[in-house]
Each structure stands twice: as C-alpha cells, then as structure tokens.
Amino acid sequence: GKMEEGKAYSPDGVFAHLEMLEARAHEAAVKQEATEQQEEKLARLKARVQELRLQRDELRAKVDLQQKGQLGKEGVVSDLAQPSARAVLEWKIKNIKATLQIFYLTGISGKLTKRGVCFCISTAYEGTYLDSYYLDLLTKPEVQIHRHSVPIFIPLEQIAKKYLQTDIRRFLSVLSDHLNAYVGRRYQADQLQEHFSDQIEGPLQRNSLCNLLVFNYNVSSRSKTFPFNVRLLYGDPCGSLPTEVIVSCTPDAPASLAETAAAHSDLFRRVALHKAFRSFSGTEES
C-alpha cells in the first residue's frame, strides 16, 4: 500500500494522472464539438424544410389558380373568377418585391407605386457612372409600360414583347444590357473628341445609337503626316467593342503604314476607343 501511495505522489504518477485528465478533457471536447455540429446540422435541415414548405405552398397556390381559372372558363364555378384574379395580382406584387431586392445590387432599383412599380436603371462604363433611365410599369390588369425615359432608338418594344409578360427579371436584365452598351459606346466617342481632338481630322460621324463611327486621324511617318480613315461597326447591341473594324490609309502612304493600320485595327477590336488612342500617343512619343 505504501508503494502504491508513493507511486501516486511520485512525479511519474502525477504526470500520468495529468495525462489521464487531459485525455478525458479532450474526449469531452470532441463530444461537445460533435454535439454542436449535430445541432447546427439540425438547424440547417429545419431551415431547409421550412424553405421547401414555402415552395410547396407556392406551387399549390399556382395549381389552385390554374384549376380555378379552368373551372371559370368552363362555366362550372363562375364566382371564382374574381378571387382568382385578386390572387394573381397578389402573386405578381410578391414577385415584383422579390425582383426589387435582387436587382438592387445590379444597378437596377425600384419602388412600388399605387398602380404598379417604378424602376430606375443606372448605367456606367468601366466604373464611371453615366445616366439613369426610368421605367414606370402598371401591374393591373396585366403588366404594361406606362411611362419611361428610355431613348427611342433602344428596342424597348421588342424587348417588352419578348419578356415583359413572362419574365420581368429577364426583361430588366436585357434592357439594362442594351442601355449600358449604348452609354459605353457614347462615352468612348465623347472621350475621343474631348482628349484627342488634335489627332482627329474633321468631324467624328456617329449615329444616335453610336453603333457606327466614322472618322479620320493623322499618323506621322518619315516627317510626313498621313490620314487614316476608320469605320467602326458595333454589330452586338449589347456590346461596347466593335465587331467590324476597317482602317485604311491613302495610296501614297509608305508600305510600313499598312502594318500600322493592321495593328491599330486589332487594337480597336480589343480595347476602348479612347484607350487605343492613348496607346497610339504613347507609342509615338517613344
């Protein structure tokens, strides 16, 4: 007995006892962590179940609306037509509220009005804020455009015909792409005229949509200046870079300028117009 008591109070016995306590503490911590993970997993599953229940209820409501609509058409239950229309309107308003939240971070914001919803589409190019366009929609008896500030040359009617009644999120997204591409092309042309007017020969010709630009600019070679003629066509209505580029020089220009024209043409396809000219200026200075 004395030998065992001595072992218990010897340094080796104390260390062994501490190791045993540490092992028990570690085991308890592992069990606690496992319990917490199980609780978190259970909470996530409960949230998922609630989400699925909401989706189930929405699907049931849609099925009920469709069935009631069919019964009303067949004349079996005529007094269900009015409640069905009211339920459809509530469902549309709910979807619009969800759309407002989703598009808030994408440059599209909006607020509910007495008769529908008013959207604001903010445009920008390469981090520079440009213009905002407004769209006032009515939701009763069906979704339709009441007023807007979208430019007349943007194909708003075609976009609305394709998406407005079936997918309002897609409608706003496509319209935003068109508007951002337009202001991006216009911004590039404005920057070119503002900062590189000394290189531009004559006026810069552009149409209202800014998807066709024609201009001349001067290129120096062997102490002489030769005009380059440029035609930029933006075939993609949602794009801000040209799909077709033609750069030509005068017949009396040196052969080396043909290579320069080809290099400029490639640059116009890849970078913004004003950045291409900034690159030209840096090359000439070098």
C-alpha positions as CSV (number, residue, x, y, z in Angstrom):
1,G,0.0,0.0,0.0
2,K,2.8,2.3,0.8
3,M,4.4,1.5,-2.5
4,E,1.2,2.4,-4.4
5,E,0.8,5.6,-2.4
6,G,4.4,6.5,-3.3
7,K,3.8,5.9,-6.9
8,A,0.7,8.1,-6.8
9,Y,2.6,11.0,-5.4
10,S,5.8,10.5,-7.4
11,P,6.5,12.8,-10.4
12,D,5.7,9.9,-12.8
13,G,2.4,9.2,-11.1
14,V,1.4,12.9,-11.2
15,F,2.2,13.2,-14.9
16,A,0.2,10.0,-15.6
17,H,-2.7,11.4,-13.7
18,L,-2.5,14.7,-15.6
19,E,-2.3,12.8,-18.9
20,M,-5.4,10.9,-18.0
21,L,-7.3,14.2,-17.1
22,E,-6.2,15.7,-20.4
23,A,-7.4,12.7,-22.3
24,R,-10.7,12.9,-20.6
25,A,-11.0,16.6,-21.3
26,H,-10.1,16.1,-24.9
27,E,-12.7,13.3,-25.2
28,A,-15.3,15.6,-23.6
29,A,-14.3,18.5,-26.0
30,V,-14.6,16.1,-29.0
31,K,-18.1,15.0,-27.9
32,Q,-19.1,18.7,-27.3
33,E,-17.9,19.7,-30.8
34,A,-19.8,16.7,-32.3
35,T,-22.9,17.7,-30.4
36,E,-22.7,21.3,-31.6
37,Q,-22.2,20.2,-35.2
38,Q,-25.2,18.0,-34.9
39,E,-27.2,20.9,-33.6
40,E,-26.0,23.2,-36.4
41,K,-26.8,20.5,-39.0
42,L,-30.3,20.0,-37.4
43,A,-30.9,23.8,-37.6
44,R,-29.9,23.9,-41.3
45,L,-32.2,21.0,-42.0
46,K,-35.1,22.7,-40.2
47,A,-34.5,25.8,-42.3
48,R,-34.4,23.8,-45.5
49,V,-37.6,22.1,-44.5
50,Q,-39.2,25.4,-43.9
51,E,-37.9,26.7,-47.3
52,L,-39.3,23.6,-49.1
53,R,-42.6,24.0,-47.3
54,L,-42.9,27.6,-48.6
55,Q,-42.1,26.4,-52.1
56,R,-44.7,23.7,-51.8
57,D,-47.3,26.2,-50.7
58,E,-46.4,28.5,-53.6
59,L,-46.8,25.6,-56.1
60,R,-50.1,24.6,-54.5
61,A,-51.3,28.1,-54.8
62,K,-50.3,28.2,-58.5
63,V,-52.0,24.9,-59.2
64,D,-55.2,26.2,-57.4
65,L,-55.1,29.3,-59.5
66,Q,-54.8,27.3,-62.7
67,Q,-57.6,25.0,-61.7
68,K,-59.9,27.8,-60.7
69,G,-59.2,29.6,-63.9
70,Q,-60.1,26.5,-65.9
71,L,-63.3,26.0,-63.9
72,G,-64.3,29.6,-64.5
73,K,-63.7,29.2,-68.3
74,E,-65.8,26.0,-68.4
75,G,-68.6,27.9,-66.6
76,V,-68.8,25.4,-63.7
77,V,-67.9,27.8,-60.9
78,S,-68.3,31.3,-62.3
79,D,-67.9,33.2,-58.9
80,L,-64.3,32.0,-58.5
81,A,-63.1,34.3,-61.4
82,Q,-62.8,37.4,-59.2
83,P,-60.9,35.8,-56.3
84,S,-58.6,34.2,-58.8
85,A,-57.8,37.5,-60.4
86,R,-57.1,39.0,-57.0
87,A,-54.8,36.2,-56.0
88,V,-52.9,36.5,-59.3
89,L,-52.4,40.2,-58.6
90,E,-51.1,39.5,-55.1
91,W,-48.7,36.9,-56.6
92,K,-47.4,39.4,-59.1
93,I,-46.8,42.0,-56.4
94,K,-44.9,39.5,-54.4
95,N,-42.7,38.6,-57.3
96,I,-42.0,42.3,-58.0
97,K,-40.9,42.9,-54.5
98,A,-38.5,40.0,-54.7
99,T,-37.2,41.4,-58.0
100,L,-36.6,44.8,-56.4
101,Q,-34.4,43.1,-53.8
102,I,-32.4,41.0,-56.3
103,F,-31.7,43.9,-58.7
104,Y,-30.7,46.4,-56.1
105,L,-27.0,45.4,-56.3
106,T,-27.0,45.2,-60.1
107,G,-27.7,48.9,-60.9
108,I,-31.5,48.4,-61.0
109,S,-33.6,49.8,-58.2
110,G,-37.3,50.4,-57.9
111,K,-40.2,51.3,-55.6
112,L,-43.8,50.3,-55.5
113,T,-46.4,52.8,-56.7
114,K,-50.2,52.9,-56.3
115,R,-50.7,51.3,-59.7
116,G,-47.5,49.2,-60.0
117,V,-43.8,49.7,-59.7
118,C,-41.2,52.3,-61.0
119,F,-37.8,51.0,-61.9
120,C,-34.5,53.0,-62.2
121,I,-31.8,51.6,-64.4
122,S,-28.4,53.2,-63.6
123,T,-25.7,52.9,-66.2
124,A,-21.9,53.0,-66.0
125,Y,-18.8,52.3,-68.1
126,E,-15.6,51.0,-66.6
127,G,-16.6,52.3,-63.1
128,T,-17.7,55.7,-64.3
129,Y,-21.4,56.5,-63.5
130,L,-23.2,57.9,-66.6
131,D,-27.0,58.1,-66.9
132,S,-30.2,56.8,-65.2
133,Y,-33.3,55.7,-67.0
134,Y,-36.7,55.3,-65.5
135,L,-39.5,52.8,-66.3
136,D,-43.0,53.1,-64.8
137,L,-44.9,49.8,-65.0
138,L,-48.6,49.1,-64.4
139,T,-49.4,45.6,-62.9
140,K,-53.2,45.6,-63.3
141,P,-54.9,44.1,-65.2
142,E,-51.6,43.0,-66.8
143,V,-48.0,44.2,-66.7
144,Q,-47.5,47.1,-69.1
145,I,-45.3,50.1,-69.6
146,H,-47.0,53.3,-68.5
147,R,-44.1,55.8,-68.9
148,H,-40.4,55.7,-69.5
149,S,-37.3,57.7,-70.3
150,V,-35.6,55.1,-72.4
151,P,-34.2,56.6,-75.7
152,I,-36.4,55.9,-78.7
153,F,-33.6,54.1,-80.6
154,I,-33.4,51.4,-77.9
155,P,-35.6,48.5,-78.9
156,L,-37.8,48.7,-75.8
157,E,-40.9,47.5,-77.6
158,Q,-39.3,44.3,-78.9
159,I,-37.7,43.5,-75.6
160,A,-41.0,44.0,-73.8
161,K,-42.9,41.9,-76.3
162,K,-40.4,39.1,-75.7
163,Y,-40.0,39.1,-71.9
164,L,-42.3,41.5,-70.1
165,Q,-45.3,39.2,-69.6
166,T,-43.3,36.0,-69.0
167,D,-40.1,37.0,-67.2
168,I,-39.8,40.5,-65.8
169,R,-36.3,39.8,-64.4
170,R,-35.1,38.9,-67.8
171,F,-36.8,41.9,-69.3
172,L,-35.0,44.3,-67.0
173,S,-31.6,42.5,-67.4
174,V,-31.8,42.6,-71.2
175,L,-32.9,46.3,-71.2
176,S,-30.0,47.1,-68.8
177,D,-27.5,45.4,-71.1
178,H,-28.7,47.5,-74.1
179,L,-28.6,50.7,-72.1
180,N,-25.1,50.1,-70.6
181,A,-23.7,49.1,-74.0
182,Y,-25.2,52.3,-75.6
183,V,-23.8,54.7,-73.0
184,G,-20.5,52.8,-73.1
185,R,-20.1,53.4,-76.9
186,R,-21.2,57.1,-76.5
187,Y,-18.8,57.6,-73.6
188,Q,-15.9,56.3,-75.7
189,A,-16.8,58.6,-78.6
190,D,-17.1,61.6,-76.3
191,Q,-13.7,60.8,-74.7
192,L,-12.1,60.6,-78.1
193,Q,-13.4,64.0,-79.1
194,E,-12.6,65.6,-75.8
195,H,-9.0,64.4,-75.3
196,F,-7.7,63.6,-78.8
197,S,-9.2,66.3,-81.0
198,D,-5.7,67.4,-82.1
199,Q,-5.3,63.9,-83.8
200,I,-8.8,63.8,-85.3
201,E,-9.1,65.3,-88.8
202,G,-12.6,66.7,-89.4
203,P,-15.8,65.7,-87.6
204,L,-16.4,62.4,-86.0
205,Q,-19.5,60.9,-87.6
206,R,-21.8,58.8,-85.4
207,N,-25.5,57.8,-85.4
208,S,-27.9,58.1,-82.5
209,L,-27.2,54.6,-81.2
210,C,-23.5,55.1,-81.5
211,N,-23.1,51.7,-83.1
212,L,-21.5,53.2,-86.2
213,L,-18.5,55.6,-86.0
214,V,-16.6,57.0,-88.9
215,F,-13.6,59.4,-88.6
216,N,-10.1,60.3,-89.8
217,Y,-7.0,60.7,-87.7
218,N,-3.4,61.6,-88.6
219,V,-0.4,59.3,-88.4
220,S,3.2,60.5,-88.8
221,S,5.8,58.7,-90.8
222,R,9.2,60.0,-92.0
223,S,8.4,63.6,-91.1
224,K,5.2,63.4,-93.0
225,T,1.6,63.1,-91.8
226,F,-0.9,60.7,-93.4
227,P,-4.6,60.4,-92.7
228,F,-6.1,57.1,-91.6
229,N,-9.8,56.5,-92.3
230,V,-11.7,54.5,-89.7
231,R,-15.1,52.8,-89.8
232,L,-16.2,51.0,-86.6
233,L,-19.4,48.9,-86.6
234,Y,-20.8,47.6,-83.4
235,G,-22.9,44.6,-84.5
236,D,-23.7,43.4,-81.0
237,P,-26.4,45.7,-79.5
238,C,-25.3,44.7,-76.0
239,G,-21.5,45.2,-76.7
240,S,-19.3,48.2,-76.3
241,L,-16.5,47.0,-78.6
242,P,-16.8,46.9,-82.4
243,T,-17.4,43.7,-84.3
244,E,-16.2,45.1,-87.6
245,V,-13.2,47.5,-88.0
246,I,-11.9,49.0,-91.2
247,V,-8.7,51.1,-91.1
248,S,-7.4,52.4,-94.4
249,C,-4.7,54.9,-95.4
250,T,-4.1,56.9,-98.6
251,P,-2.5,55.1,-101.6
252,D,0.6,57.3,-101.4
253,A,1.4,56.3,-97.9
254,P,4.5,54.2,-97.2
255,A,4.2,50.4,-97.2
256,S,5.1,50.4,-93.5
257,L,1.9,52.2,-92.6
258,A,-0.1,49.2,-93.8
259,E,1.3,47.3,-90.9
260,T,0.5,50.2,-88.6
261,A,-3.1,50.2,-89.9
262,A,-3.5,46.5,-89.2
263,A,-2.1,46.9,-85.6
264,H,-4.5,49.8,-85.0
265,S,-7.4,47.8,-86.3
266,D,-6.6,44.9,-83.9
267,L,-6.3,47.4,-81.0
268,F,-9.7,48.9,-81.8
269,R,-11.3,45.5,-81.5
270,R,-9.8,44.7,-78.1
271,V,-9.8,47.9,-76.0
272,A,-11.9,51.0,-75.6
273,L,-11.6,53.7,-78.3
274,H,-10.0,56.4,-76.2
275,K,-7.6,53.9,-74.6
276,A,-6.5,52.8,-78.0
277,F,-5.6,56.4,-78.9
278,R,-3.8,56.8,-75.6
279,S,-1.7,53.8,-76.6
280,F,-1.0,55.4,-80.0
281,S,0.1,58.6,-78.4
282,G,2.5,56.8,-76.0
283,T,4.0,54.8,-78.9
284,E,4.6,58.0,-81.0
285,E,6.3,59.7,-78.0
286,S,8.5,56.6,-77.6
